[in-house]
């Protein structure tokens, strides 16, 4: 029986639920010391003096790291990683020091005793679209053109039967995984071992080796388990650099460093706020004649990060006239980074609400309007789609959800009831990865430096390897999460399973070509899968989906509830239904949280996020997500990759917020265009 496609129990499950899974901060080392970061209390300026005397006088304090008393790093273009190299402060919450002590409690206490004197400069952390210093970036993530134009949008709008031209926005939000960023660092002579909570052990190794002028082979990064990442752990941040510095300052002492929840809101990234000026024009039959988005975002002055907000507008629906642009404000703020479904997640909010607005104005069912604008090929590139089953997702979702029975403004006592729909998309691509397979004592060991941040890689890679080798899963051991294993791409972009699985297939081919079906102990083979890269090959490769939401709004209080969420997806070959459903449901739950709760509030007077803990930064709980269901279309895509798999970790979040906002409008008649959907935005218009 084939292992791929089976509902296999997670291999890492028992270790996690019994507490035996070892995370970065829990690495088994002897005589560890503890490091606590000190963050700037100003938004821009310079450190002019540091008084560490009170901290050093505290029993148990081992050392204090401050600007000017740490080793010089190799020159780098990444200013985020050049920590403590000078006294410049570029944003509130920047790392300006660290204390190392015998216990974490002493280190935290001592950090409060270090006194900094600053020269304070004026700062600017206000993000608006009317700034005179907005600029066009050279590229948007992941290397795409910032602006595109086909046809004449202005003329199409002037001649259209109906046009929706509105501004939508999504706020700054933070990743907030259960496990904070954490490191255990240990120097052993001239080599370094890092136990790091990361989505890419090889990226950490490369960056740290470069900063500390080491050969890559002198750095080992170990990460068997990650307690969530959502993109924030896709590349290293300044905290790991500090951990390495502290370990170097105390030879032979392992250093443990874990961020506090408050520090997680300062130095390890966030999703940039976006403003989306969106235009959808249509003829009398509802066929789009123009699609356009002018997207605005923010970045840090010290390091550019550009969310690809308008990218999905370029390919989602057919329209002969189309234009997208990106403009960025460089502010005195922390550096943004990738967050679950970057680009597509915020960027589909405006268009999917605009399509709903257009459907309402035209009197056309929102599903039918999307069907009428289905493109035959990728509108941006002209490439054929490797597969595109969006219509099938919409149709099946409508049937499962009971879409035909929807009634605008329905009531159940004091509750107004509405339903909404939105489409979702996420690109499918693969990257370079190498896998090694070894046979010994009647068992196959597969090694690659992948990372499982909770997605199920330990399990699905075992299933793929078993089928590739033609043996039961019980005969296969997969080893991941260690830079000592062959190079593997980042666990990000929903590319992990497709990339790493394809690498395993490639290595299995080499192994069986060399040794047949009867290998001897010690036989091994290694091969590298190149991947398509971000731009893909001759086909446009995407996963698609449709999200449906039921929203209830209390007519007197404006309280908002989402009793039902349904997602139907077309994501290629599903390797393991159990882990796939978990990813889809997790994505939709995060989308629910995005829709109703999440908003990192930045106080422009001081340049920092003020709701920087899980008491004030609200995240959806179990009581919010009462009925979240995921289904998928059986999709055979021979073009996307040899495995036939597409990413599933991110597409679940993409359309969820728009579906909820559209359902709230269906219930109340009130159109909300700026997330989150909170009761204050509904109260004034309720009947």
C-alpha positions in Angstrom: 0.0 0.0 0.0 1.3 3.5 -0.9 2.2 5.6 2.1 1.6 8.9 0.3 -2.0 9.8 0.7 -2.5 7.9 3.9 -3.7 9.4 7.2 -0.5 8.7 9.0 -0.1 9.8 12.7 2.5 12.5 13.2 5.9 10.9 14.0 6.8 13.8 16.3 3.5 13.8 18.1 4.4 11.5 21.1 7.6 13.5 21.8 5.7 16.8 21.8 2.7 15.7 23.9 4.9 14.0 26.5 7.3 16.9 26.8 10.4 15.0 25.6 10.8 17.0 22.4 13.8 19.3 23.0 13.5 22.9 21.8 16.3 25.4 21.3 16.3 26.8 24.8 16.2 23.3 26.3 19.4 22.0 24.7 21.2 19.5 26.9 24.3 21.5 27.9 26.2 21.7 31.1 26.8 24.9 33.2 24.8 27.2 31.0 24.7 30.9 31.6 21.7 33.1 30.7 21.5 36.2 28.5 18.9 38.9 28.7 18.6 41.6 26.0 18.4 45.4 26.7 16.4 47.3 24.1 16.5 51.0 23.4 14.0 53.3 25.0 14.3 56.0 22.2 13.2 55.8 18.6 16.2 57.5 17.1 19.5 58.9 18.3 22.8 57.7 19.7 24.0 56.1 22.9 26.4 58.6 24.5 27.2 56.8 27.7 26.5 53.5 29.5 26.8 52.9 33.2 27.1 49.2 34.0 28.5 49.5 37.5 25.3 48.6 39.3 24.7 45.6 37.1 28.2 44.2 37.5 27.9 44.7 41.3 25.0 42.3 41.4 26.1 38.8 42.5 25.8 36.3 39.7 26.3 38.7 36.8 29.1 37.5 34.5 29.4 40.2 31.9 27.5 43.1 30.2 27.6 43.6 26.5 27.2 47.2 25.2 28.1 49.2 22.1 31.9 49.5 21.9 32.8 46.6 24.2 32.0 43.7 21.9 34.0 42.2 19.1 33.8 43.7 15.7 31.8 41.7 13.2 32.7 41.3 9.5 31.2 44.0 7.3 27.6 43.3 6.3 24.9 44.9 4.2 22.4 43.6 6.7 22.2 46.4 9.3 19.7 44.3 11.3 22.4 41.9 12.2 25.2 44.4 12.9 24.3 44.6 16.5 26.3 46.7 19.1 28.7 47.7 16.4 28.1 51.4 17.2 25.9 53.5 19.3 23.4 54.5 16.6 19.7 53.9 17.5 17.4 53.5 14.5 14.2 52.5 16.2 12.5 52.0 19.5 13.3 48.5 20.8 16.6 48.1 19.0 19.2 45.9 20.8 21.6 48.2 22.7 23.0 45.8 25.2 22.8 42.4 27.0 23.5 41.0 30.4 24.9 37.5 31.0 24.4 35.9 34.4 24.2 32.7 36.3 20.4 32.6 36.1 17.8 34.1 33.9 16.3 36.0 36.9 19.6 37.6 37.7 20.2 38.6 34.1 16.8 40.2 33.8 17.2 42.1 37.1 20.7 43.3 36.1 19.4 44.5 32.7 17.2 46.9 34.6 20.3 48.3 36.4 22.2 49.2 33.3 21.8 53.0 32.7 21.9 54.4 29.2 22.4 58.1 28.3 21.1 59.0 24.8 21.3 61.9 22.4 17.8 62.0 21.1 17.0 62.9 17.5 13.6 63.6 16.1 11.9 60.4 14.7 9.2 59.7 12.2 7.1 56.6 12.5 3.8 57.7 10.9 2.7 55.7 7.8 0.4 57.5 5.4 -0.1 57.7 1.6 0.3 61.4 1.4 3.9 61.6 2.4 6.2 63.4 0.0 9.0 60.9 0.5 7.3 57.7 -0.7 9.5 55.9 -3.1 9.3 53.2 -5.8 11.5 50.2 -4.7 13.7 48.5 -7.2 11.9 45.2 -6.6 9.3 43.7 -4.4 9.5 40.3 -2.7 10.7 37.9 -4.0 12.5 39.9 -6.7 9.4 40.9 -8.7 8.9 44.2 -10.6 7.2 46.8 -8.4 5.0 48.2 -11.1 3.2 46.6 -14.0 0.8 47.9 -16.6 -1.2 46.3 -19.4 -3.7 48.3 -21.6 -5.2 51.5 -20.4 -6.9 51.3 -17.0 -8.0 55.0 -17.0 -9.9 54.7 -20.3 -11.4 51.4 -19.3 -12.7 52.9 -16.0 -14.2 55.9 -17.9 -16.1 53.6 -20.3 -17.1 50.9 -17.8 -20.7 50.2 -16.8 -19.8 50.1 -13.1 -16.6 50.7 -11.2 -15.6 50.1 -7.6 -12.7 52.3 -6.6 -12.0 52.2 -2.9 -9.2 52.2 -0.4 -8.7 49.2 1.9 -6.1 48.6 4.6 -4.6 46.0 6.8 -2.8 46.9 10.0 0.6 46.0 11.4 0.4 42.5 12.9 2.9 40.3 14.7 3.6 36.6 14.4 3.3 35.6 18.0 4.3 31.9 17.9 4.0 29.9 21.1 7.8 29.4 21.3 9.6 32.7 21.4 12.8 33.2 19.4 15.4 31.3 21.4 19.1 30.2 21.1 21.5 28.1 23.0 25.1 28.9 21.9 28.3 27.1 22.7 31.8 27.8 21.4 34.1 24.7 21.3 37.6 25.9 20.5 37.2 27.5 17.1 33.9 25.9 16.2 30.4 27.0 17.2 27.2 25.0 17.9 23.9 26.8 17.9 20.6 25.3 19.0 18.3 27.8 17.3 14.6 28.1 16.8 14.6 28.7 13.1 12.9 27.8 9.8 16.3 27.4 8.1 19.3 25.9 9.8 21.5 26.6 6.7 20.5 30.3 6.5 21.5 30.8 10.1 24.8 28.9 9.5 25.6 31.0 6.5 24.9 34.4 8.1 26.6 33.6 11.4 29.7 32.2 9.7 29.9 35.3 7.6 29.5 37.8 10.5 32.1 36.0 12.7 34.5 35.3 9.8 34.2 31.6 10.1 34.2 28.8 7.6 30.6 27.5 7.3 31.9 24.0 8.4 32.9 25.5 11.7 29.3 26.4 12.5 26.6 23.8 13.3 23.0 24.8 13.7 20.6 22.3 15.3 16.8 22.6 15.3 14.8 19.4 15.5 11.6 21.1 16.7 10.1 24.6 16.4 7.2 25.9 18.3 5.8 27.9 15.5 7.3 30.6 13.3 4.9 31.9 10.6 7.8 33.5 8.8 9.4 35.4 11.7 12.0 32.6 12.0 12.7 32.4 8.3 15.9 34.3 8.6 18.1 35.2 11.7 17.6 38.3 13.7 19.9 40.2 16.1 19.1 38.0 19.1 21.1 35.1 17.7 24.1 37.3 17.0 24.1 38.5 20.6 23.9 34.9 21.8 27.0 34.1 19.8 28.8 37.2 21.1 28.0 36.3 24.7 29.2 32.7 24.3 32.5 34.0 22.8 32.9 36.4 25.7 32.6 33.5 28.2 34.7 30.7 26.7 33.4 27.2 27.6 30.1 28.5 28.9 27.0 27.7 26.9 24.6 30.6 26.7 20.8 30.4 26.7 18.9 33.4 25.3 15.1 33.5 24.9 13.1 36.6 24.0 10.4 37.8 26.3 6.9 38.2 24.7 7.4 41.9 24.8 10.7 41.7 23.0 9.0 39.6 20.3 7.1 42.7 19.3 10.3 44.7 18.9 13.1 43.0 17.1 12.0 39.9 15.1 9.8 41.3 12.4 6.1 41.9 11.7 3.7 42.2 8.8 3.9 45.7 7.5 0.6 47.7 7.4 -0.7 48.0 3.9 -3.0 50.5 2.2 -4.6 49.3 -1.0 -6.1 51.7 -3.5 -8.1 49.1 -5.5 -10.1 49.5 -8.7 -12.4 47.0 -10.3 -14.4 48.0 -13.4 -16.9 45.8 -15.2 -19.4 45.8 -18.1 -23.1 45.2 -17.7 -22.6 41.4 -17.6 -20.1 41.7 -14.8 -17.0 40.9 -16.9 -14.0 42.9 -15.6 -12.7 45.5 -18.0 -10.0 46.8 -15.6 -8.2 45.8 -12.5 -5.7 47.9 -10.6 -4.1 48.3 -7.2 -1.8 51.0 -5.9 -0.2 49.4 -2.8 1.5 51.2 0.0 3.6 49.8 2.8 6.3 50.7 5.3 9.9 49.5 5.8 12.7 50.4 8.2 15.3 53.0 7.3 18.1 50.5 8.1 16.9 47.6 5.9 14.4 47.4 3.1 11.6 44.9 3.1 8.8 45.3 0.5 5.6 43.3 0.9 4.4 42.1 -2.6 0.9 43.3 -1.8 -0.4 43.9 -5.4 1.2 40.7 -6.8 -2.0 38.6 -6.7 -4.0 41.3 -8.5 -1.8 40.6 -11.5 -2.9 37.0 -12.0 -6.2 36.3 -10.2 -8.9 37.4 -12.6 -9.2 38.1 -16.3 -9.3 41.8 -17.4 -7.8 43.4 -20.6 -6.6 46.5 -18.7 -4.6 46.2 -15.5 -2.1 48.0 -13.5 -0.3 47.6 -10.2 2.2 49.6 -8.3 4.1 49.6 -4.9 5.3 52.7 -3.0 7.1 52.5 0.3 7.7 54.7 3.3 11.1 54.3 5.0 10.4 55.1 8.7 12.2 55.0 12.1 10.7 51.6 12.9 11.8 48.0 13.3 12.4 45.9 10.2 9.3 44.1 8.8 9.6 40.5 7.6 7.7 37.7 5.9 4.5 36.6 7.6 2.2 33.7 6.7 1.3 34.1 3.0 3.3 37.2 2.5 1.8 39.4 -0.3 -1.2 37.2 -0.9 -2.6 37.4 2.6 -2.9 41.2 2.9 -3.0 41.7 -0.9 -6.1 39.6 -1.5 -8.1 41.5 1.1 -8.8 44.6 -0.9 -9.6 42.9 -4.2 -11.8 40.2 -2.7 -13.9 42.8 -0.8 -14.0 45.0 -3.9 -15.3 42.1 -6.0 -18.0 41.5 -3.4 -18.9 45.2 -3.5 -19.1 45.0 -7.3 -21.3 41.9 -7.2 -23.6 43.6 -4.8 -23.9 46.7 -7.0 -24.5 44.6 -10.2 -26.9 42.3 -8.5 -24.8 39.2 -9.4 -24.1 36.4 -7.0 -20.5 36.8 -5.8 -19.5 33.3 -6.8 -21.0 33.7 -10.3 -19.1 37.0 -10.7 -15.8 35.3 -9.9 -16.7 32.5 -12.3 -17.4 34.9 -15.2 -13.9 36.4 -14.8 -12.0 33.2 -14.8 -8.8 33.6 -17.0 -7.9 31.0 -19.6 -4.1 31.7 -19.0 -2.1 33.7 -16.5 -3.1 37.2 -17.3 0.3 38.6 -16.3 2.7 36.1 -18.1 0.5 34.4 -20.6 1.6 31.1 -19.3 -0.9 28.3 -19.1 -1.9 27.3 -15.6 -0.5 23.9 -14.6 -3.9 23.4 -13.0 -6.5 25.9 -11.9 -9.5 24.5 -10.0 -10.8 27.7 -8.4 -14.3 27.3 -9.9 -14.4 23.7 -8.6 -13.5 25.0 -5.1 -16.2 27.7 -5.3 -18.9 25.3 -6.5 -18.1 22.5 -4.0 -17.8 25.1 -1.2 -21.2 26.6 -2.1 -22.8 23.2 -1.9 -21.2 22.2 1.4 -21.9 25.6 2.9 -25.5 25.9 1.9 -24.8 29.0 -0.2 -28.1 28.8 -2.1 -30.1 29.4 1.0 -28.4 32.7 2.0 -30.7 35.6 2.8 -29.3 39.1 3.3 -30.0 40.6 6.8 -31.5 37.4 8.2 -32.2 37.5 11.9 -32.2 35.0 14.8 -33.6 37.0 17.7 -31.2 39.9 18.3 -28.6 38.5 16.0 -28.1 39.6 12.4 -26.9 36.8 10.2 -24.9 36.9 6.9 -22.6 34.8 4.8 -19.7 35.7 2.7 -17.2 34.2 0.3 -13.7 35.0 -1.0 -11.1 33.3 -3.2 -7.6 32.5 -2.2 -4.4 31.8 -4.1 -0.7 31.1 -3.3 2.1 30.4 -5.7 3.6 26.9 -5.9 7.3 26.7 -6.4 10.3 24.6 -5.5 13.9 25.5 -4.4 17.3 23.8 -4.4 17.8 21.0 -1.8 20.1 18.0 -1.4 19.1 14.7 0.2 21.2 11.8 1.3 20.0 8.2 1.7 21.9 5.5 3.5 21.1 1.8 4.1 22.3 0.0 7.3 20.9 -2.9 9.3 17.8 -3.2 7.1 16.9 0.4 7.6 17.0 3.4 5.3 18.1 6.8 6.8 17.2 9.9 4.9 19.0 13.1 5.8 18.5 16.7 4.7 18.7 20.0 6.6 15.0 20.8 6.5 13.0 22.2 9.4 9.7 21.2 10.8 8.0 24.3 12.4 4.9 22.2 13.3 3.7 21.5 9.7 4.3 17.7 9.8 7.6 17.4 7.8 8.9 14.6 10.1 5.9 12.6 9.0 5.2 13.5 5.3 8.9 13.2 4.3 8.9 9.7 5.8 5.9 8.8 3.6 7.5 10.2 0.5 10.8 8.4 1.2 9.0 5.0 1.9 7.2 5.1 -1.5 10.3 6.3 -3.4 12.3 3.4 -2.0 9.4 0.9 -2.2 9.6 -0.1 1.5 7.2 0.3 4.5 7.3 3.5 6.5 8.5 1.5 9.5 11.7 0.9 7.7 12.6 4.5 7.1 14.2 7.1 9.4 14.1 10.7 8.4 16.6 13.1 10.0 16.1 16.8 9.6 16.8 20.0 11.6 20.6 20.0 11.6 23.0 21.9 9.3 25.3 18.8 9.5 22.9 17.3 7.0 22.8 18.2 3.3 21.6 21.7 2.4 17.9 22.3 2.4 15.8 25.3 1.5 13.9 27.3 4.1 10.6 26.1 5.6 8.7 28.9 4.0 6.7 30.0 1.0 4.7 26.8 1.3 7.6 25.2 -0.6 8.9 22.8 2.0 7.1 19.5 1.2 7.2 19.9 -2.5 10.9 20.9 -2.5 12.2 18.5 0.1 10.0 15.6 -1.2 11.3 16.2 -4.7 14.9 16.1 -3.4 14.1 12.8 -1.7 12.7 11.4 -4.9 15.8 12.5 -6.8 18.1 10.9 -4.2 16.0 7.7 -4.1 16.4 7.4 -7.9 20.2 7.7 -7.6 20.2 5.1 -4.7 18.2 2.5 -6.6 20.1 3.1 -9.8 23.3 2.3 -7.9 22.2 -0.5 -5.6 18.9 -1.9 -7.0 16.4 -3.3 -4.5 18.9 -5.3 -2.5 21.4 -2.8 -1.0 24.2 -3.8 1.4 25.0 -2.2 4.7 26.8 1.1 4.2 25.4 1.8 0.8 24.4 5.5 0.4 23.6 8.0 -2.3 23.2 11.7 -2.5 21.7 14.0 -5.1 20.5 17.6 -5.5 17.1 18.7 -6.7 17.4 22.1 -8.4 13.8 23.3 -8.2 12.0 25.9 -10.4 12.8 28.9 -8.3 10.4 31.7 -7.6 9.6 32.4 -11.2 8.8 28.8 -12.1 9.0 27.1 -15.4 6.8 27.0 -18.5 3.5 26.9 -16.5 1.9 29.3 -14.0 1.8 27.2 -10.8 -0.6 28.1 -8.0 -2.8 26.6 -5.4 -6.3 28.0 -5.2 -9.1 27.9 -2.7 -12.4 29.4 -1.6 -13.3 30.4 1.9 -16.9 30.7 3.2 -17.9 32.4 6.4 -21.1 32.8 8.5 -21.1 36.0 10.6 -23.5 36.9 13.4 -23.7 40.5 14.6 -25.7 41.5 17.7 -28.1 44.2 16.7 -27.7 46.1 20.0 -24.1 45.6 21.1 -22.3 45.0 17.7 -20.7 41.9 19.1 -19.3 39.8 16.2 -19.2 36.1 16.1 -18.1 33.7 13.3 -19.9 30.4 14.0 -18.8 28.7 10.8 -15.8 28.8 8.5 -15.4 26.5 5.5 -12.5 26.3 3.1 -12.2 24.2 0.0 -8.8 24.0 -1.7 -7.1 22.8 -4.9 -3.6 22.2 -3.7 -2.3 19.3 -5.8 -1.5 15.9 -4.3 -2.3 15.7 -0.6 0.5 13.7 1.0 -1.1 13.2 4.4 -4.8 14.2 5.0 -4.3 14.5 8.7 -1.4 17.0 8.6 -3.0 18.8 5.5 -6.3 19.4 7.3 -4.4 20.7 10.3 -2.6 23.2 8.1 -5.7 24.4 6.3 -7.6 24.8 9.5 -4.7 26.5 11.2 -4.5 29.0 8.3 -8.2 29.8 8.4 -8.1 30.2 12.2 -5.2 32.7 11.8 -7.3 34.4 9.2 -10.2 34.6 11.6 -7.8 36.2 14.1 -6.6 38.6 11.5 -10.2 39.6 10.6 -11.5 40.2 14.1 -8.7 40.9 16.5 -5.1 41.4 15.4 -3.7 45.0 15.3 -0.3 46.0 16.6 -0.9 49.6 17.8 2.1 51.8 17.3 2.3 55.0 19.3 3.9 57.5 16.9 5.0 59.7 19.8 7.5 57.0 21.0 7.7 54.8 17.9 6.9 51.5 19.6 4.1 49.0 19.7 2.1 49.6 22.9 0.0 46.4 23.0 3.1 44.2 23.1 1.9 41.2 25.0 -0.7 38.5 24.6 -3.0 40.3 27.2 -3.4 43.3 24.9 -2.6 41.9 21.5 -5.7 39.7 20.9 -5.5 36.4 19.1 -8.4 34.1 18.2 -9.1 31.5 20.9 -10.9 28.2 20.8 -14.1 30.0 21.7 -13.8 32.2 18.5 -13.1 29.2 16.2 -16.1 27.0 16.9 -16.5 25.3 13.6 -13.6 25.5 11.1 -13.7 22.9 8.4 -11.4 22.2 5.5 -11.9 20.1 2.3 -10.0 19.8 -0.9 -10.4 18.9 -4.6 -8.7 15.8 -5.8 -6.2 17.5 -8.2 -3.7 15.7 -10.4 -1.2 18.2 -11.6 1.7 16.6 -13.6 3.3 19.9 -14.4 3.8 21.6 -11.0 6.5 19.2 -9.9 7.3 15.5 -9.9 5.6 15.0 -6.6 2.5 16.7 -7.8 2.2 18.6 -4.5 1.5 22.3 -3.9 1.9 24.2 -0.7 -0.8 24.2 1.9 0.6 26.0 4.9 -0.3 29.5 3.8 -3.3 29.5 1.4 -5.8 28.9 4.3 -5.2 32.4 5.7 -5.4 34.2 2.3 -9.1 34.7 1.7 -10.5 34.3 5.2 -10.5 37.9 6.4 -12.2 39.0 3.2 -14.9 36.3 3.5 -15.6 37.4 7.1 -15.9 41.1 6.2 -18.1 40.2 3.2 -20.3 38.1 5.5 -20.6 41.0 8.0 -21.8 43.3 5.2 -24.3 40.6 4.1 -25.6 40.6 7.7 -25.7 44.3 8.4 -25.4 46.2 5.2 -22.3 47.9 6.6 -19.2 47.8 4.5 -15.9 47.6 6.4 -12.8 48.2 4.4 -10.2 48.5 7.1 -9.1 45.6 9.3 -9.7 44.5 12.0 -13.5 44.2 11.9 -14.3 45.5 15.3 -17.7 46.4 16.7 -17.0 50.2 16.7 -17.0 50.0 12.9 -20.5 48.5 12.9 -22.4 50.1 15.8 -23.3 53.4 14.2 -24.9 51.7 11.2 -26.8 48.9 12.9 -30.6 48.8 12.6 
